Amino acid sequence: MTIKRLSEWLQTSTNTVILTGAGMSTESGIPDFRSASGWWKNIDPRAVATTEALTENYSLFHEFYKMRLENLEKAAPHEGHQILADWEQRGIVSLVATQNVDGFHQLAGSQKVEELHGSIRSIRCHRCQQAASMEHFLSKASCSHCGGKLRPNVVLFGESLPQISWHTSMEAIKKAELVLVIGTSLEVYPVNQLPMMTSGKTVYINLDMSQHATPFDLKIEGKIKEVLQQLEV
Ligand code: APR
């Protein structure tokens, strides 16, 4: 019943925006953060995903992101990513705003993607901001320009979000007729404020239904790939 209703909403909406989180990529073999098998179940995020971690304990910081990059090499977008890219091709989806840093939406063919938490696939120097190569980062080299520490272009806890991505996503969601929030616990500010900013209908697709801070017009409990495959648009 809920699948049928969402299919109808997708067919009639003239402006649908998608907001995704780590749950979008678990079926590609990439752990999320807060479910039972998530990264934060046995790693303290403050020890690896903050600027303090970067400056105070670079070895642990570097090991964490190197491991995630190696994990990424062995993974690929799944059919759910491809369905969202197909919906963009067909004019059904106007934007994918994602908290994910894996680049899977783009790899699957989505072109209108805003990476609200940056990307793990590009590297810069933390001190002089100069771009650096992935090889240099993986080999734990220092910045060839200033000798500073190299880091992925992800948003670490406490850092501000990329302003253009944030405003583009916020404006799109405000104007959307339909917002699908997919595979996110909505635990992290300020992205968790976005769903409430729309005047359109809101839908939550997730395995874990325990988040109650954000009211939704429709909630679908299930695995993302299966739910997206069942939708008839
Ligand atoms: N199908 C449906 N839901 C899923 C699936 C799946 N296959 N796999 C995981 N989920 C759900 C989990 O139940 C969980 O509620 O996706 C959600 C993922 O939540 P988090 O792990 O908190 O990930 P996310 O919301 O993206 O985290 C936001 O926190 O650590 C930071 O920067 C990091 O971008 C990340 C941010």
Residues whose N, C-alpha, C, O or C-beta is under 5 A from the ligand:
A	BS01	APR	G21 A22 G23 T26 E27 D32 F33 R34 S35 G38 Q99 H117 G183 T184 S185 L186 V188 I205 N206 L207 D208 G222 K223 I224
